[in-house]
Amino acid sequence: MTSIQTFAGGDPKQLNSTLTPESDQNVLPLTKAHPKKEKPFDRPVILQQSPVWSRAIIWGIVGAASAALAWACLFQIEEAIPATGQLEPKGAVKEIQSPVAGVVKEIKVEEGQLVKKGEVLLVLNRQGTRSEIQSLEHQRRNLVQVNDYYRQQLQGQSNAPLPDVIDSALINSTRDRQSLVAENKLYRAQLNGAQEWRHFSAEERQRLQSGLTQGSSSVAAAQARINQADKQLRQIEVQLEQTKIQLASAQQTLALNQEIVQDIEEAYRKGAIARVQFKQQQNEVQTGTAEVSRLQQEQIRLLRQLEQVGQEKQQAQAQALNTVATNQRELLDRIAANKKRISEIDSQLTKAIVDNQRTIADLENRLQQAKLTLDYQELKAPVDGMVFDLKPSTPGFVANASEPVLKIVPADNLKAKVYITNKDIGFIQTGMAADVRIDSFNFSEFGDIKGTVESIGSDALPPTEVRQFYSFPAVVKLDSQTLKTKERQLALQSGMSVNVNIKVRKRPVISLITDRFSREADGIKHLR
């Protein structure tokens, strides 16, 4: 390579004469049709550069190009897929609805206020519910008292206090039951001989004594007849014994007289004894026979009388036993009748207890529902978070059970929900790293937040007015919930828009150039 430099006042002809044949082709002639007048001090100078520098420059360019090519082939850059979306809490936004309709009495929070879980948000008018609860508790308390009274009556506790509200018919029944139970005690005491008379009142003792006297008088009359029969029996037995003795004596006398008659009858026939004496002896036999017959008849009479008196005694004894049995049977019959009546009253009381218990159960359900309604009339925050979209501004707002009155954005960790286009979804997988840039904070000044792809939708969502392309929803978990700078930490809020770069793979730098040439070459195929 050569360069030409002309000094002022140089001679063009002399310059041309100095050129070598090799340089004639590279140097344009400086002569003109009308050459200038030469000056004595104008001398042309030709400077030829050294080839070392030109070779060094050429090889330097070649080396730099080779190094750049090697770097482009070896060095890899991260390929990232862009996606847009916004920050959302991990828990869904809680819409707070009033479980029951009512009028707002107190508003405890303001728009944008941070609240804790369980903190009261709104209070509805609770006066009507409180009145209902008081009424239900009063009814329940009365029925419980009535049932307690009935149970005490069934257990025989006659001194139980009478409730304020009770069925008048059942009051009479309970009083009848008390009277019947008292009568049965008296009857049992009569049966047992008044062994427990000390436990009765004065009136009950008088009734008991009267009943005992009435029963004992009948028994005493029967016992008197028995005693009279015993006395008669003893007398008859004495007479019968005497008659037996007399009969035996008369029989002996008669036998003796008969023997004498037999002994003197032969003598009388022979005339040895006087006829008068013989007849007198026969008369003695006849008299003895008559006496024996009389005594035998008397004995028979006394035996019959003894049997009759004995029967009368047995009848008196049976009557006495029958009197006792009759009295006992009458008492037992009265006890049984009283028990039957008591059983009927107990059935009425048991039925009343069951009905009251059913009513109490219904009242308890209504009471529980009313208390639940009372709790519902005090709206509390279900989670920690920020109040959002507070509709009631002043007391008196009518809250419907079908419409939310406010919303709470949970204060838990935020996540980035983004939407990825169809053409970019191919390489994206869960677990990939991502850079999350918050649009509200300049990236160049505040940087970004690292994250990880947590989940990817299984199907594409159709286009919307805001997002006019088919997209796959994805969730990116943030490594930090704040943007940290040297001066301060910036807190994130739900709803902030984000731009996320999902790092899908690494590729060499040269692929950026080759991909462009490939696209251009592929475009030529579609030319017509």
C-alpha positions in Angstrom: 0.0 0.0 0.0 1.3 3.5 -0.9 0.2 7.0 -0.1 1.1 10.2 -1.9 1.6 13.5 -0.2 2.3 16.7 -2.3 4.0 19.7 -0.8 3.1 23.2 -1.7 5.0 24.3 -4.8 5.9 20.8 -5.9 6.6 20.1 -9.6 4.1 17.7 -11.1 6.3 16.7 -13.9 9.2 15.9 -11.6 6.7 14.0 -9.5 5.6 11.9 -12.4 9.2 11.2 -13.4 9.9 9.8 -10.0 7.1 7.3 -10.1 8.1 3.7 -10.7 6.5 1.7 -13.4 4.8 -0.4 -10.8 3.1 2.6 -9.4 2.0 4.1 -12.6 -1.2 2.1 -12.5 -2.0 3.2 -9.0 -1.1 6.9 -9.3 -3.2 9.2 -11.2 -1.3 11.7 -13.4 -1.0 15.1 -11.8 -0.3 16.9 -15.1 -3.0 19.1 -16.5 -3.5 20.5 -19.9 -2.1 23.7 -18.7 0.6 23.0 -16.0 1.4 25.5 -13.4 4.7 27.3 -13.4 7.2 25.4 -11.3 8.8 26.9 -8.3 12.3 26.1 -7.2 11.3 25.0 -3.7 8.3 22.8 -4.6 9.5 19.1 -4.3 7.1 16.1 -4.2 7.7 13.4 -1.6 6.4 9.8 -1.8 5.9 8.0 1.6 5.5 4.2 1.5 4.1 2.5 4.6 5.7 -0.6 6.1 3.9 -3.9 5.4 4.3 -5.1 9.0 1.6 -2.9 10.3 -0.8 -3.8 7.6 -0.3 -7.5 8.3 -0.7 -7.0 12.0 -3.9 -5.2 11.5 -5.3 -7.8 9.2 -4.3 -10.7 11.5 -5.7 -8.8 14.5 -9.0 -8.5 12.7 -8.9 -12.2 11.8 -8.0 -13.2 15.4 -10.7 -10.9 16.8 -13.3 -12.4 14.4 -12.2 -15.9 15.3 -12.3 -15.2 19.0 -15.7 -13.6 18.6 -16.9 -16.6 16.7 -15.5 -19.0 19.2 -17.1 -17.0 22.0 -20.4 -17.0 20.2 -20.2 -20.8 19.8 -19.1 -21.6 23.3 -20.7 -18.9 25.5 -24.3 -19.6 26.4 -27.0 -17.1 27.3 -30.3 -17.8 29.1 -33.4 -18.0 27.0 -36.4 -16.5 28.8 -40.1 -16.5 28.0 -42.0 -13.3 28.9 -45.4 -13.4 30.6 -47.6 -10.8 32.2 -50.0 -11.0 35.1 -50.5 -9.7 38.5 -49.8 -10.4 42.2 -52.4 -12.4 44.0 -52.5 -13.8 47.5 -52.1 -17.5 47.9 -55.5 -17.6 49.5 -58.4 -16.3 47.4 -59.9 -12.9 48.1 -62.6 -13.4 50.8 -66.0 -12.0 50.0 -67.7 -11.3 53.3 -71.5 -11.8 53.1 -73.9 -11.4 56.0 -75.4 -14.8 56.7 -78.6 -13.1 57.7 -80.3 -10.0 56.4 -80.3 -7.0 58.7 -79.6 -3.3 59.2 -76.0 -2.3 59.8 -75.7 -0.7 63.3 -71.9 -0.2 63.6 -69.1 -0.1 61.1 -65.9 -1.1 62.8 -63.4 -0.8 59.9 -62.5 1.4 57.0 -61.5 0.9 53.4 -57.9 -0.3 53.2 -57.6 -1.1 56.9 -55.6 -4.1 57.9 -57.5 -6.5 60.1 -56.7 -9.6 62.1 -58.5 -12.9 62.0 -61.6 -12.8 64.2 -61.7 -9.0 64.4 -65.2 -7.5 64.2 -65.9 -5.8 60.9 -69.6 -4.9 61.0 -72.4 -5.2 63.6 -76.0 -5.6 62.6 -79.0 -4.5 64.7 -79.3 -7.3 67.3 -82.2 -6.0 69.5 -84.8 -8.2 67.9 -82.7 -11.3 68.1 -81.9 -10.6 71.8 -85.6 -10.3 72.6 -86.3 -13.5 70.8 -83.5 -15.3 72.8 -84.9 -13.9 76.1 -88.4 -15.1 75.2 -87.2 -18.6 74.2 -85.1 -18.9 77.3 -88.1 -17.9 79.4 -90.4 -20.5 77.8 -87.7 -23.1 78.1 -87.1 -22.3 81.8 -90.8 -22.6 82.5 -91.2 -25.9 80.8 -88.1 -27.3 82.6 -89.6 -26.2 85.9 -92.9 -27.9 85.0 -91.1 -31.1 84.0 -89.1 -31.1 87.2 -92.4 -30.7 89.2 -94.0 -33.6 87.3 -90.9 -35.8 87.9 -91.0 -35.0 91.6 -94.6 -35.9 91.7 -93.9 -39.2 90.0 -91.2 -39.8 92.6 -93.7 -39.1 95.4 -92.2 -35.8 96.5 -95.5 -34.0 97.6 -93.7 -31.0 99.0 -92.3 -29.9 95.6 -92.8 -26.2 94.8 -95.6 -25.4 92.3 -94.3 -23.7 89.1 -95.6 -20.4 87.9 -97.1 -21.7 84.7 -98.7 -25.1 84.7 -101.8 -26.8 83.3 -104.7 -26.5 85.8 -106.1 -29.9 84.9 -102.7 -31.5 85.6 -102.5 -29.6 88.9 -105.8 -31.3 90.0 -104.4 -34.6 88.8 -101.2 -34.2 90.8 -103.2 -33.3 93.9 -105.4 -36.4 93.4 -102.3 -38.4 93.0 -101.0 -37.2 96.3 -104.3 -38.1 98.0 -104.3 -41.5 96.5 -100.7 -42.2 97.5 -101.6 -41.1 101.1 -104.6 -43.3 101.2 -102.6 -46.3 100.0 -100.1 -45.6 102.8 -103.0 -45.7 105.3 -104.4 -48.9 103.8 -101.0 -50.5 104.0 -100.6 -49.4 107.5 -104.0 -51.0 108.4 -102.8 -54.2 106.7 -99.5 -54.1 108.7 -101.2 -53.3 112.0 -100.2 -49.6 112.1 -96.5 -50.3 112.7 -95.5 -47.0 111.0 -98.2 -44.8 112.6 -95.5 -42.3 113.8 -94.9 -41.1 110.2 -98.5 -40.0 109.7 -100.1 -36.7 110.5 -102.8 -36.3 113.1 -105.6 -36.5 110.6 -104.1 -39.5 109.0 -103.6 -41.2 112.4 -107.3 -40.5 113.1 -108.4 -42.1 109.8 -106.0 -45.0 110.4 -107.4 -45.6 114.0 -111.0 -45.4 112.6 -110.2 -48.0 110.0 -108.5 -50.2 112.4 -111.4 -49.9 114.9 -114.0 -50.7 112.2 -112.1 -53.8 111.2 -111.4 -55.0 114.7 -115.1 -54.6 115.8 -116.2 -57.1 113.2 -113.5 -59.5 114.2 -114.4 -59.0 117.9 -118.0 -59.9 117.3 -117.0 -63.1 115.5 -114.5 -63.9 118.3 -117.3 -63.4 120.9 -119.4 -66.0 119.1 -116.4 -68.3 119.1 -115.9 -67.8 122.8 -119.6 -68.5 123.5 -119.4 -71.6 121.5 -116.3 -72.7 123.4 -118.2 -72.2 126.6 -121.2 -74.2 125.5 -118.9 -76.9 124.2 -117.3 -77.2 127.6 -120.6 -77.3 129.4 -122.0 -80.0 127.0 -118.8 -82.0 127.4 -119.3 -81.9 131.1 -122.9 -83.0 130.8 -122.0 -85.6 128.3 -119.3 -87.0 130.7 -121.8 -87.1 133.5 -124.4 -88.7 131.3 -121.9 -91.4 130.3 -121.1 -92.1 134.0 -124.8 -92.3 134.9 -125.5 -94.5 131.8 -122.7 -96.9 132.9 -124.1 -97.0 136.4 -127.7 -97.5 135.2 -126.5 -100.2 132.8 -124.7 -102.0 135.7 -127.7 -101.7 137.9 -130.0 -103.0 135.2 -127.8 -105.9 134.5 -127.7 -106.7 138.2 -131.5 -106.5 138.5 -131.9 -108.7 135.4 -129.6 -111.3 137.0 -131.7 -111.2 140.2 -134.9 -111.6 138.2 -133.4 -114.6 136.4 -132.2 -116.0 139.7 -135.5 -115.7 141.6 -137.8 -116.5 138.6 -137.4 -120.3 139.3 -138.0 -119.7 142.9 -141.0 -117.7 142.1 -142.4 -120.4 139.9 -141.9 -122.9 142.7 -143.6 -120.5 145.1 -140.5 -120.0 147.2 -140.7 -116.2 146.8 -143.7 -114.1 147.0 -145.3 -112.8 143.9 -145.0 -109.2 145.1 -141.3 -109.5 145.7 -140.9 -111.0 142.2 -142.9 -108.2 140.6 -141.0 -105.6 142.5 -137.8 -107.0 141.1 -139.2 -107.0 137.6 -140.3 -103.4 138.2 -136.7 -102.6 139.2 -135.6 -104.1 135.9 -138.1 -102.1 133.9 -137.1 -98.9 135.8 -133.4 -99.6 135.1 -134.2 -100.2 131.5 -136.1 -97.0 131.2 -133.3 -95.1 133.0 -130.7 -96.6 130.6 -132.8 -95.6 127.7 -133.3 -92.1 129.0 -129.6 -91.7 129.6 -128.8 -93.0 126.2 -131.2 -90.5 124.7 -129.6 -87.8 126.8 -126.2 -88.9 125.6 -127.3 -88.7 122.0 -128.9 -85.3 122.6 -125.7 -84.0 124.2 -123.6 -85.4 121.3 -125.8 -83.7 118.8 -125.7 -80.5 120.7 -122.0 -80.8 121.0 -121.8 -81.3 117.2 -124.1 -78.4 116.6 -122.1 -76.1 118.9 -118.9 -77.2 117.3 -120.4 -76.3 113.9 -121.4 -73.0 115.3 -117.9 -72.5 116.6 -116.5 -73.4 113.2 -118.9 -71.0 111.5 -117.9 -68.3 114.0 -114.2 -69.0 113.3 -114.8 -69.0 109.6 -116.8 -65.7 109.9 -113.9 -64.2 111.9 -111.4 -65.3 109.3 -113.7 -64.1 106.6 -114.1 -60.8 108.3 -110.3 -60.3 108.4 -109.9 -61.5 104.9 -112.8 -59.3 103.7 -111.3 -56.3 105.4 -107.9 -57.1 103.9 -109.5 -57.7 100.5 -111.4 -54.5 100.7 -108.1 -52.7 101.6 -106.2 -54.4 98.8 -109.0 -53.6 96.4 -108.9 -50.0 97.4 -105.1 -50.0 97.0 -105.4 -51.6 93.6 -108.0 -49.1 92.5 -105.9 -46.2 93.8 -102.9 -47.7 92.0 -104.8 -47.8 88.8 -105.8 -44.2 89.2 -102.3 -43.3 90.1 -101.0 -45.2 87.0 -103.5 -43.2 84.8 -102.3 -39.9 86.4 -98.7 -41.0 85.9 -99.4 -41.7 82.3 -100.8 -38.2 81.9 -97.8 -36.7 83.7 -95.4 -38.8 81.6 -97.1 -37.8 78.4 -97.0 -34.1 79.5 -93.3 -34.6 80.3 -92.6 -36.1 76.8 -94.6 -33.3 75.1 -92.8 -30.7 77.1 -89.5 -32.3 76.4 -90.3 -32.2 72.7 -91.2 -28.6 73.0 -88.0 -27.9 75.0 -86.0 -29.6 72.2 -87.7 -27.4 69.6 -87.1 -24.3 71.8 -83.4 -25.3 72.2 -83.1 -25.6 68.4 -84.7 -22.3 67.9 -82.6 -20.8 70.8 -79.4 -22.2 69.2 -80.5 -20.8 65.8 -81.2 -17.5 67.4 -77.8 -17.4 69.2 -76.2 -18.4 65.9 -78.1 -15.6 64.2 -76.9 -13.3 67.0 -73.3 -14.4 66.3 -73.9 -13.9 62.5 -75.1 -10.4 63.2 -71.5 -9.6 64.2 -69.4 -10.1 61.1 -65.8 -11.1 61.8 -62.7 -11.3 59.6 -62.1 -14.9 58.6 -58.4 -14.2 57.8 -55.7 -11.6 58.3 -55.8 -9.1 55.5 -56.9 -5.8 54.1 -60.4 -4.5 53.8 -61.5 -3.9 50.3 -64.7 -2.8 48.5 -66.4 -1.8 51.7 -70.0 -1.1 50.6 -71.7 0.3 53.8 -70.5 3.8 54.5 -72.9 4.7 57.3 -75.1 2.9 59.8 -78.5 2.0 58.5 -77.2 0.1 55.4 -79.4 -2.9 54.6 -77.3 -6.0 54.3 -78.7 -8.8 52.2 -77.6 -12.4 52.6 -77.1 -12.8 48.9 -74.6 -9.9 48.3 -71.1 -9.3 49.8 -70.8 -6.2 52.0 -67.0 -6.1 51.7 -64.0 -8.1 50.7 -60.8 -9.0 52.5 -57.5 -9.5 50.6 -55.5 -12.1 52.6 -52.3 -10.8 54.1 -50.5 -14.1 53.5 -47.6 -14.6 51.0 -48.3 -13.2 47.5 -47.8 -15.2 44.3 -47.5 -14.0 40.7 -50.3 -15.4 38.4 -49.2 -15.0 34.8 -50.5 -16.0 31.4 -48.3 -17.7 28.9 -49.0 -17.7 25.1 -49.5 -20.9 23.2 -46.2 -20.5 21.3 -44.2 -20.2 24.5 -45.7 -23.0 26.6 -43.7 -25.8 25.0 -40.5 -25.6 27.1 -42.0 -24.3 30.3 -42.1 -26.7 33.2 -42.7 -26.4 37.0 -39.6 -25.7 39.0 -38.1 -23.3 36.4 -36.5 -20.1 37.7 -38.1 -16.8 36.8 -37.4 -13.1 37.2 -40.4 -11.1 38.4 -40.4 -7.4 37.7 -43.0 -5.2 39.4 -44.4 -2.6 37.0 -45.0 -0.2 39.9 -41.2 -0.1 40.7 -38.7 0.7 38.0 -36.5 -2.3 37.2 -33.4 -0.3 36.6 -33.7 1.3 40.0 -35.3 -1.3 42.2 -34.4 -4.6 40.4 -36.6 -7.7 40.4 -37.6 -10.6 42.6 -36.5 -14.2 41.9 -39.1 -16.8 41.7 -40.0 -20.4 40.7 -42.7 -21.7 38.5 -45.0 -23.5 40.9 -47.9 -24.7 38.7 -49.0 -24.5 35.1 -52.6 -24.8 33.8 -53.5 -28.0 32.0 -55.5 -26.3 29.3 -55.5 -23.0 27.5 -57.9 -20.3 28.4 -59.9 -18.5 25.7 -59.2 -14.9 24.8 -60.8 -12.1 26.8 -61.1 -8.4 26.3 -58.0 -7.8 28.4 -56.0 -10.8 27.2 -56.7 -11.2 23.5 -54.9 -14.5 22.9 -55.2 -18.1 24.1 -53.1 -18.5 27.1 -52.0 -21.0 29.8 -52.3 -19.8 33.4 -49.2 -20.3 35.5 -48.3 -19.5 39.1 -44.8 -18.2 40.1 -43.8 -18.5 43.7 -41.8 -15.5 44.9 -38.6 -16.0 46.9 -39.2 -12.7 48.7 -42.2 -10.6 49.5 -40.4 -7.3 49.3 -38.2 -5.4 47.0 -35.0 -4.8 48.8 -32.8 -1.7 48.1 -29.9 -0.2 49.9 -32.1 2.4 51.5 -35.4 0.5 52.3 -37.6 -2.4 51.6 -40.7 -1.9 49.4 -43.7 -4.0 50.4 -45.7 -5.7 47.7 -49.5 -5.5 47.4 -52.0 -7.8 45.9 -53.1 -6.7 42.4 -49.8 -5.2 41.3 -49.1 -6.0 37.6 -45.9 -7.9 36.9 -43.7 -8.9 34.0 -42.2 -12.3 34.4 -39.2 -13.7 32.5 -39.2 -17.5 32.8 -35.8 -19.0 32.2 -36.5 -22.1 30.0 -32.9 -23.1 28.8 -29.4 -21.9 27.9 -28.3 -21.6 24.2 -25.1 -20.4 22.5 -24.9 -16.8 21.3 -24.3 -17.9 17.7 -27.8 -19.4 17.7 -29.3 -15.9 17.7 -27.6 -15.3 14.3 -28.3 -18.7 12.9 -31.9 -18.5 13.9 -32.3 -15.3 12.1 -30.7 -16.6 8.9 -32.9 -19.8 9.3 -36.0 -17.7 9.5 -34.9 -15.6 6.5 -34.1 -18.7 4.5 -37.4 -20.3 5.5 -39.2 -17.1 4.4 -37.7 -17.4 0.9 -39.6 -20.7 0.5 -42.9 -18.9 0.8 -42.1 -16.3 -1.9 -44.1 -16.5 -5.1 
